[in-house]
Amino acid sequence: MADNTTNIVTLADVAIGGSAVIRDFEEGARARRFVEMGFVPGTTVTVLRSAPLGDPIEYAVMGGRIAMRRSDASVILVEVSF
């Protein structure tokens, strides 16, 4: 029997090479800005790589690639399946 455990974390917490589904934004976040960039709830996002010092991080979302600061990624809530 498979265990389909899910976990809600921030996008900044997802490891390089990992994927997650966007669920929501923290209260007070600039949600409209993120949606315009393609970070739409229900969309899968993959962490591609980070800069040598860890900031910014490159993500693949909706067929594009976007670099985002870790502080911005920390307000996007995602669901990671194990």
RARAWO-V51191 format. One record per backbone hydrogen bond with DSSP energy under -0.5 kcal/mol. CO is the residue of the C=O (numbers start at 0). NH is the residue of the N-H. Records with the same first field share a line. If there is no record, write none. Layout:
CO = NH  NH
This chain:
1 = 3
2 = 4
4 = 81
6 = 8  79
8 = 77
9 = 12
10 = 13
14 = 17
17 = 46
19 = 44
20 = 78
21 = 41
23 = 76
25 = 28
28 = 30
29 = 33
30 = 34
31 = 35
32 = 36
33 = 38
34 = 37
37 = 39
39 = 42
42 = 21
43 = 61
44 = 19
45 = 47  59
46 = 16
48 = 57
50 = 53
55 = 50
56 = 67
57 = 47  48
58 = 60  65
59 = 45
60 = 63
63 = 60
65 = 58
67 = 56
68 = 72
69 = 73
71 = 74
72 = 10  11  75
74 = 25  76
75 = 10
76 = 22  23
77 = 8  79
78 = 20
79 = 6
